[in-house]
Amino acid sequence: MAVVSSLLATTADAQLFSYGRTSPPMYGGSGISTRPSSSIRPMEGTYAPNHKTPDGKLCISVNPLTHPQTMNPKIIDQMVLVQNICGESIRVQVCYAGSSDCIVVPLAGYQKLQRTLGVAAGSTSFQFEYRELY
């Protein structure tokens, strides 16, 4: 069991850092409060800055969606709607909060995509975190 968990941890670390630098994690959720920002600031230079519009708005937004499956409404698709309001292409990694269960969403400029993060039995509540990949 310990060998399997150490292999999974190595895979998760490799997945997180395989794209180079990332922006700081941003948090969101559905049906529950989102994870509050930490009052402790990360070390300078740890994260790349988030992409922003000329007037300072964040380029990327991620919103939660849930939808019961047609065949079995007790099974809930937990999805995210990822939107890029800037003209440049941006890759976004969305994960369940505190987990290495992630998806990568490549967005072209001004694109909006809906992707399934996972499924749950009867739960419309979930928390997620996302980062921009550089």
Salt bridges, closest charged atoms under 4 A:
GLU88 OE1 - HIS51 NE2 3.51
GLU129 OE2 - ARG131 NH2 3.80
GLU132 OE1 - HIS51 ND1 2.45
